[in-house]
Amino acid sequence: MRVLVTGGAGFIGSHLADALLARGDDVIVVDDLSAGRVARLDPQLTLHKVSITDAGALTAVVRASRPDLICHLAAQIDVRASVDFPAADAQVNVVGTVNVLEAARSVGARVLFASSGGALYGRDAPIPSREDVLPLPESPYGIAKYCAEQYIGLYNRLHGTSHSVLRLANVYGPRQDPAGDAGVITIFCASALAGGTPTIYGDGAQTRDYVHVGDTVNAFLAAADRGRPGTWNIGTGVEVSVLDLVAIIGDIGGRPLTPRFAHTRPGELLRSAVAVDRPASELGWRALTPLADGVRGVYHWIEAGAPDRAAC
């Protein structure tokens, strides 16, 4: 296939671009480089420095490259930023997605959309949360992702398209920015290696579902090959607390970590994990990376200097 990856110079997007390239697909990357980095990309990839909020420029790239599939990962991903600046979040995550859908429609491309499994379901959802649970997001980020999903469903009904949604749990792995605002595993590993003290917002009992980037990429490939519309959770189905993560990283580093505690941040859930039986039955996909192994890989990646071209 010819595949265009929005956000392809980002953490997940660059791994996905590598995997698509490795299996023989023709890959084009669109990224405004606000968070992505050119150094993450294979040199043979074509990069277009374009924002998904620029409908004209995005459509021009799509019409020139004529992809069969658009993997849409470009997004504003910081929950706290969405709380502080909800209009800016919606501009990227809602309007930007509509721009992608319109550009795709102009060439008949399918869209595979990276949504959120962690921020979508809300505080009252059963754990693990299934895809048929009514989402009640607790943040503008979650609302924007759900709104984007509704547009995807609308386009499938209105225009007969076959777009799909992957609701990603908390993805972690090499290439996730240790100095960023998202990615607690990477941030805590970097803190431990620097001899610092990790900060926990809340009491540390809050849980998340952590899925390795290599498993996440395999889910995209499986959904890309399926060819029919669907919505799938991509996670492990297992709740892991922040205190559990601290203990795992302490074991890997060979010294216990003593965190400091701060106030809970607005818009963040206390519990989150996604049910994964649907992708298992419909895509033949399951997460295979044990958490301790995946965290160890992140720890050693940072220890090695956090190279941009690190493998999954």
N, C-alpha and C positions, 0 to 999 in steps of 0.2 A: 504494500500500500504506500501511497504518499500521505504522510502524516504531518500536520502542523501542530506544534506544541506551544500554547501560550504559557508564559511563565517558565519557558524551557531553560533559562539560565539560573533558575532557583534550585532549592534543595531537592525537592522531589522531581521537578521537571527535568533537571539535568540528568538524573539517574534514568528517568523514563526515556529521554532522548537517546542515551547510550544503549539501552536495551532494544529500542526500536531499530536503531542503526545496526546493532549486532546481529539482528535476525534478518537483515536485508531490506528493511523498509527505507524509503526515501524520506528524510526528515528535514523539516524547516522549523526554525525557532523564532518565535515572536516574544520579545521581552523589553520592557522600558528601562531595565537595569536600575530601577529604584531600590530593589533588594537583590536582584540576580547579579551574577558575576560572569563576565566573559571567560575567565580562567576555568570555570567549571565545565566548559563545553569542549567536546571533541573538535579539533581544528578543522575537520572536514565538513562540519555543520555550517549551514547558512543561517546567520542571525540577522533579523530585522529589528532594529531598535524602534519599537512602536508601542504606544500605550493602547490597551483595549478601550480606553475612554475616548480615543480619537477614532470615531467611526469611519471617517473617510480614508485615513491612512491604513487602518486595519483591513477594510474591504479591498483596498488596492492590492495589498500583499496577498490576500486570499484569492482574489481573482487572477493575479499573476501566477501564483503557485498551483492553484486548483487542486487542493488536497482531497483525498477520499474521506479522511477522518481528521477532526480537530480535537485534540486532547486539551481541554480548557482548564489550566491550573493557575493562571494569573489571578491574583486576588490581594486584597488587603486582609491580613490574617491575624492582626493583633486585636483581641477582644477588648482590651482596655482602651485602645485607640478608638474603637468603634463606639464605646460608651462616651468618650470625650468629644468625638467628631462624627456623629452618626450620618450626617449628610455626605461627608467625604467617603465614608465606608460604603454607603449605598451607591454613590457615583461609580465606584470601582466594581463592587460585587453584584449590583443589580443592573445598572445601565451598561456597564462593561460587558456583562453576560448577554444582554439583549443585542449589543453590537456584534458579539461573536455569533449569535444565532442568526442575525440578519446577513452577516458576511457569509456564513455557511450556507444559508438558503440560496444565495446568489450563484453558488457553484454546485449545489446538490450534495454538500458534504454532511456526514454524520458528525455529531458532537458527543463527546464523552466528558462529562462535567465532574470536577472534583468538588464535592460538597463537604459538609461537616457532619460527622456522627457524634462528635463530642459536644457541640454547642447547640444542636438542633432540638433534641428531644425534651429538655426541660426537667425541672426538679421533681415532678410527680410521675415521670415515666417509669414503668417497671424496668428493673435491671436483671439481665441485659435487655436493652431496648430493641424491639423489632421494627422493621421498616413500616409496618402498618399502624404503628402508634401515632396518634395525632401530635405533631410537633408543637411545643409551646416554649419557644426559645426565651432565654433569660437575658439576652444581649442584642444590641443592634446587629452585630456580626451574624448571630444565629438567624435573626429575622431576615437579613439580606440574603443569606444562603438559601433559606426556605423560599423566599420570593423568587430567587433565580430558578429554583427547582420548579416552581409553578409555571414560570415562563417556558421552561423546557417541556413540561406536560402539555401546555397550551399549543406550542408549536407542533408537537406530535399529533394533537387532535385537529388543529386548524390546517396544517400544511402537509400532514401525512408523513412527517419525518420519523426517523428511528433513533432519536437521541436518548442517551442513558445517563444515569447519575450514580456516582460512587460516593457514599457517605463515609468519609475517612475518620477513623478514630485518631488518637494522638500518634502521629507518625514521628519516628525518631531514626537517627542513623548518621553515618558520615556525611559531611557537607552541610549539615545543619549548623547555622552560625552560632558559635559558643557565646558571642557577645550580643546576640539578638534578644528580643523581648519574648520570644516563644521558644518552647523546647526545653522543658525542665531537665531532662536527662542530660542534654549537652551542656546546659548551664551549670548543673551540679558537678558534672565530671570536670569541667574546666576549673571550677572553684576548688575542688579537691586536689587537682594537680598543682594548683597555685598555692596550696596550703591555706586556703581561705575557709570561711564558714558559710555554708549555704543558707539562704534565707527562705523560710517557709511562710507563706501567707495563709494564715489560719492555724489550725492545730495539727495539721499534718495527716489527719485521718481522711481527708478528701481523696477520692479515688478517680482514676482514669484508666482507660483501656489503651495500652501502648502497643503499637504495631510497627514492625521494622520496615524501613523503606524498601528493602529488597522484596519483601512479601507484598508491599503495596504496589510496586512496579509490576509484579506478576499478576496482580488483580487487574490492573489496567490492560495488560496484554490479553488476559482472558476475556475481559469485557469487549475489547476492541475486536476480537475474533468472533464473538458471539453473533454480532450483526443484528440483533433485535433489541428493542428498547427495554429498559428495566431500571430498577432502583435497588442498589445493594449496599449493605453495611460492609465496610472493610476494617476489620479489627480482629481481636482474639476472643472476645466474649468474657474476658477475665478482668476483674477489678484489681487494681494495684494502688495502694496508698502512697502518698508522698514519703511517709516515714519508711515504707518498704523500700522505696528507691534509694533513700539515704543509706539504709543498711546494706543494700546490694553494692552500691558504689564504694562504701567503706570497706567491704570485703575485698573488692577488686583492687583497691588501692593499698590494702594492707594496714589500714588504720581506721578506727571508728571516727565518724564525723559527728560533730555536735552542732546541730543547726541552731540558728536564732529564729525567733518567731515574730511575725508582724501581722497587722490587721488583714483580714480577708478582703480581697479586692472586689469591687462591684461587678456584677455580670458573670461571675464564675460559679459553676455548679459544685455541689458538695460530692455528688456521685455520678459516675458515667461509665458505661460499658455497653457495647452493642452486640446484639445477637447475630450469629454468623451462619446459621443453617441455610439461609436462602442462597448466598453465594456458593456455599458448598454444593448444593443440589443443582443450581442453575448454571454456574460457571465452572464447577469442578475445582474451586479454589478454597484453600485454607491457609492461614498463617502458619509457618513452619519454624520460625526462629524463636528459640527459647529466650525469655527476657534477659536472663543473666548473660547469655552469650552475646546478645545484641548490645547490651550496655557495655560489656567488656570491649567489644569492637569499637564503640564510640570513645571509650576511655583511651584505648591505645592509639586511635586516630588522632586525638587531641595531643596525646603524649608525643606523637611523631611530627607535630607541627601543624596539624589540621590541613593537609594538602587538599587543594580544590578538586583534584581529579581522583580522589580516593574512590575505590570501588565500594559497592554495597556491602 
